[in-house]
Amino acid sequence: MQVSVESTSALERRMTIGVPAERVENEVTKRLQQTARRAKVAGFRPGKVPMSVIRQRFEDSARQEVLGDLIQSSFYEAVVEQKLNPAGAPSVEPKVFEKGKDLEFIATFEVFPEFKVAGFEEIAIERLQAEVGDADVDNMLDILRKQNTRFEAVERAAENGDQLNIDFVGKVDGEVFAGGSAKGTLLVLGSGRMIPGFEEALVGVKAGEERLINPTFPADYQNLDLAGKAAEFTVTVNSVSAPQLPELNDEFFSLFGIKEGGLEGFRAEVRKNMERELRQATKSKVKNQVMDGLLAANPVEVPKALIGNEVNRLRVQAVQQFGGNINPEQLPAELFEEQAKRRVVLGLIVAEVVKQFELKPDEARVRELIEEMASAYQEPEQVVAWYYKNDQQLNEVRSVVLEEQVVDTVLQKAKVTDTSVSYEEAVKPAEAPKAD
């Protein structure tokens, strides 16, 4: 087999492969002999058909099958011989497909980039340090109570924070507009659900009252037909209900699966969950900084085939996440290209760090991570057992741990600054980078 390779760009290779005619003909003969054993031809018993008849009837199709198989097998033989690492399927261009001549074709494909990860010392990391204090737990209890607020009907005038049950009809330029009317709508005053001026105008109403209000649609309102226009709403108030925060009692605790220990037991469980959230948040922020640093320090050209494959995965994920009966390929590739490239580059860089430093998943950390995830469930031991019985899920956890070990490897050489912050600051989502 003859092989020649041309580099047409940093990652693209154009490989010309020649397969001797003798090998082609031998393979065709083998294929015809296999066909002869099972072929059914009128006038002949199975297995007794003369080879001349077999060739006359089946040689063309056998040759096409052999050529296809030889192209595939010889391509992989050639990339092994040339020590190339294809990043996707090749584009094949036939040159010589004639009977009695050497098979010759050109395979064009991309290879994985070869590089060494560097620049750890230049990566600057701010590692947040925080603790869950009693005041943080108190604040979380208040949040949980507010999330479980109940509303009870009152006779007084409505205040901010009260829930109204209302019917309303909206008009613009004296005409009722589509979507501007409703019955039995529940609205908490001050929630900002309605357009500016709507909720404010209902402060002070009482049950049974009808009020005419005149808010104005924002200039950037999504319905351009209404944007910036003055409106008139006739609002009928069916009821006014005041918020009632639940008491910190066993009934409230049971909503969260806590049946023993009273207030102290509930506080302990809340603190445990907050500490887990804190660990995850600080770990995630460090990891994001490490990954951003690796990207900045290691510009890597990536195969278009890998980006295309990642774009397709992101398309499928988008359809699964947002629903809709559409073909993922209908979603514009441009929507996903930037994210796809980042994920592909990071995947290559992380894989190279693993290779350079000969990292393997620390099974003790794998167990620790599984136990931490399982601790959020009522029967954690069953969750742990489930992970160890499911290879796919277990390997996913191992991949997460391996990424954590990559982060640790970088942190050993990076410029790390520890900063003490409050719990709220530590768990607050990081701001998205501003566009240039």
N, C-alpha and C positions, 0 to 999 in steps of 0.2 A: 504494500500500500504506500502510495506516495502522498506526502502532505507538505504544503507550504503555507506559511502564515504571514499576513500583512496587517500591520497596525494602521487603521484608517483614522483613528482618533485616540484620545487617551484611554478609552475603554472599549472601543469597537475593534473587533478583529474580523478579517476577511480570510477565511481558510479554504484553500483549494485542495480537494481530496480526490485521489485517483485509486480506483479499485481494479486490480487486474481482471482482464476478461475471463481468464481461466477460473478465477474464484466465482465470478458471476455465473458462468455456464455450469459449474459444479453444483451451485446452489439451485439453479433452474432444474437440473437433472434430478436432484434429490426431491424437489417439490413435485415434479412430474411422477416420480416413482411412488411417492405418497398418494398422489391422486389416483394412480393406476390401481392401487390396492382396494379402493372403495368406489371407483367410477362405475356407473351403470350405463352401458352402451348397448343399444339394440343389436342382437345377433351374437353377443359375446357373454360368457359367464363372468360374474364379478371376479376380478383378479386375473382374468385371462385375456384382457384386451391388449393387443399388440402395442408396443411403445410408439410405433409410427402413427397409430391412430390417436393415441393419447397426445402426442405432440401436435398433431394436426388440430385437435379440438381444444386443447387446454394450454398450449404453450404461451400464447399471448397473455392470458390472465395470470398464469404462473410467473411469467417474467415480470409483470407489473408488481406483483406481490413481493417478489424477491428484491427488485430494485428498491422498493419502499423500505423493506427490512434492512437491506444493506446500507442504505443511506443513514438510517438511524444507528445501526450498530457501528458502522465505520466512523461516524461522527464522534461517538463517545470513545472509540478506540483512539481516535486522533487527538482529542482534547487531553486524554490521559497521557498519551505519548509526548505531547507538547507541554504538559504540565499547566494547562489552562483551567480556569475556574469559571465556566459560563454562568451568567446571571439570569439567563432565561433561554427559552427555546430559540433555535437558530432560524433565520430566513434562508431557505434553500433555493438555489438557482441552478438548474441542470445545465451542463455543458455538453456532455456526450452520453447519450442513452442508446446508442446503436448496438444491435446484435453483433457479436464477434469483436467488438472494440472494448477497450477499458471503460468502465463506468467512471465518469468524471463530473463533479459538481462543486459548487461554491457555497459554503455556509457562512453567513454573516451573523455575528452575535456580539453581545456585550459580555465583558468579564467583570468580576468583582474587583474593586480597587485594592491595590496593595499599599499599605501605609503603616506607620507606627504611631501610636497615640503618644502625644507629648504635651508639654505646657501645663502640667499639674501645678507647678510652683507659682504660676501667674494667676491662678483662679482665686478670686476673693469670695469668701463665704461668711455671711453673718448668721450665726447659730443662736437662735432665740432661747433664752432660759426663763422659765416661768413655773409657778406653782399654783395649785388650786387651794385658795384660802377659804376661810369660813364665809367671808363676804361674797366670794364668787359662788359658793353653794347657795347662800341666801338669795342672791340675784337669780340663780337658775330656778330655785323653787318658785320665785315670783313669776318667771317666764312660763313655767309649767302650769301654774294656776291660771294665768291669763289665757294660755292656749286652751284651757278647759272652762272658760267663762260660760256661765249660763245667764240667760236674760229672763227677767220676770217683769210682767206688765205693771206699770205704774200710772197714777192719775195725773201726775204733775206735767209741767212743760218739758219738752225734750232738751237734753243737754248733749254736748260733745261726748262721745263714748256710748250713748244710748243707741239701741237698735229700733228702727222704725219699720213697720209693715205698711207699705204704701202702694197706691195705684197712681199712675200718672199718664198724661197725654201731652206730647210735645209738639210744638208748631214752630215753623220758620216761615216768615212772610205770610202769616195767617193760614198756612197749609200744614196739615199733619204730615210728618215725614216718616219714611220707613224706619222701623227699629226704634222709634221715639216714644212708644207706648208700652205699658206693662201693667199687670195686676198682681198684687200679693208679693211684691218684691221686698226682700229684707235688706235694709241698708243701715250700716253702723255709721253714725255721724262722725266725721273726722277721719274716716278710713281712706278718703281720696279716690273712691271707686268711680264717682261721677265727675262730670266736667266741672272746672272751677266755678264757684258761686252757687252750685246746686245744693250741696250739703250745708253750706254756711247759711243759706236762706231758710233752712228748715229748723235751725236752732230756735227753740221757744214754741214750736207747734205742740198741740195737744191731740189726743186721740179723738177722731170724729171731725177734725178741722179740715177744711179745704183751703189751700193756699196757692196763689198765683205767683210764680217766681220767674225772673228774667236773666238767666245766666247767658254767657257768650261762649260759643265754641272756640277752642284755641286755634290760632292761626295755622298750627302744624297738625291739626286733627286729621286722622287717617282717611276720613271720608271728605274728599276735596269739595264736594257739593255743600258741605256744612261748615267747612273750615272758616273761622273768623266771623261767622254770622251770629247775630243776636237771636236767642230762642225764647219761647214762652212755654212754660210748663204749668199745667194745672195738676196739682198734687193733692190727693186725698189721703189723709193719715188714718189708717185703720187701727193702729195701736202704737204705743210707746212703751219700750221695755228697757229697764235699767240693768247694767251688768252686775252679776253677783259672782264674786270669786269663790271657788270652792274652799272649804276648810281643809287644813292639813290634818286629815283624819284617816282612819283605816279604809273608809270607802274610797277616798281619793288615792291612797297608796295602792289599792287593789287595781286601779286603772293601769298601773305600770307593772303588774305582776308581783307586787310586794305584799305578802300576806302575814308576815311576822316582823317583829322588831319595832313597830310603831314609828314615831318620827325619827328616832336615831337610826333605826335600820334603813329607813327611806333615805335619809341624808347620806348614809354610808354608801348606798347603792348609787345615788346620784353622783357623789364624789368619785366613785370608782369609774363611772361612765365618763365623767369630765376629764379625769386623768388619762383615760384611754384616748379620748378625743384630742387632748393636748399632745400626747406622744405622737399620734398620727399626724397632727397638723405641723408640728415642728420638724418631724422627720421628712414630711412631704416638701416643706419649704427648703430644707437643706438639699434634698435630692434635686429639686427644680433648679436651684442655683448651680449645683454641680453639673447637671446636664447642659445648662446654658453655657457654663464655662468651658465644658468639653467641646461644645459646638463652635464657640468663638475661637478656641485655641487650635482646632483641628478641622480646617476647611477640607472637605472631602467631596470629590466629584462622584456622583452616584449614577448607576445605570438607569436609563429611562424605563427599562422593563420593570425594575423593582418599584419605581415610583408609580407606574401604571397599575401594577398589581395592588399596591397599597391604596391608590385612589379607588379601585374597584371594591376593596374591602370597606373603605369608609362610606362609599355609596350604599352598600348593603346595610351597614350599621345605621345609617341615617334613615333608610326606609323602615328598618325594624324599630327604631326608636320613635319615629314620628308617625308611623303607620301610613296608610294610603295604599291604594291598589295600583302602584306604578312600577314600571321596570327600572331598577337602579341605574341602568345605563342612560336613562332619560335625564338624570341629574347632570348638570354641566361639570365636566372634569375640573374646570378652573376653581370651583368652589372648594375643592379638596386638595389641590396640588401643593399648596404651601405646607399644610399639615402633614400630607403624605411624605413630602421631602424631608421634613424635620424628623418624622418617625423612622424613615429609612436610614438617614444619616446616623441618628442616635443608635439605632439597632446595630449598624456596622461598627460604630465606635465602641459601644459597650461590648460587643463580641470580641473586638480586638484587645480591649483591656483584659477580658477574661482569658484570652489566649496568651497575651504577653506575661501576665502575672500568674498563669496556670491556676486560676481560681476554680473551685468546685463548691457546690452548695454545702454549707455547714448544716448537717442534719440536726444538730442541737438547736440551731436558730430556726430551722424549719418547724421543728416540734414546738418551739416557743411561740412562733407566729400563729400556728394553728390553734394553740391553746388560748392565745389572746383573742383571736377571732371567735372562738367557741364560747368564751366567757360572756359574750353578749346574749347567749341563749340560756333557756331555763335548764336544759340538760346538756351541759357542755361536753361531758364525756362521750355522749352519743355522736356529737358533731365531730369530735376528734377521731373517733372510730370510723366515721363515714369518710373522712378525708383519706385515712390510711387504707381504705378498701377501694378507693377510686383513683387509679393511676393518673388519669387526665388532670383531676383537680389537684392531686398531690404534686404533679410536675409543674403546674401553674404556680403553686406556692414556692416550689424550689426556684423557679425563675425569678420570682419577686425577691427571694432571699439573695440570689446571685446578684441581682441589681443592687441590693443593699450593700453587698460586699464590694461591688465596684465603687459605690459611693464612699465606703470606708477607706478603700485604697487611695482614692483621690484626696480625701480629707487628711491623710497622713502627710501629704506634701503641699496641700493648698494653704493659702493665707486665711486662717480661720479666726474670726472675732466672735467671742461670746458676748451677747447683749441681754441684760435682764429686762424683761418687760412684764406687763400684766397678763393675766390669763386671757382676757378679752383680746388684747393685742396679738397674743401668740396664736389664737385660733382663728383670728379674722382672715378671710381669704386674701391672698396676695393680689395686689392690683395688676390688672392686665397691662402689658407694656403699651405706651402711647404710640400711635402711628406718627411717622415722621411727617 
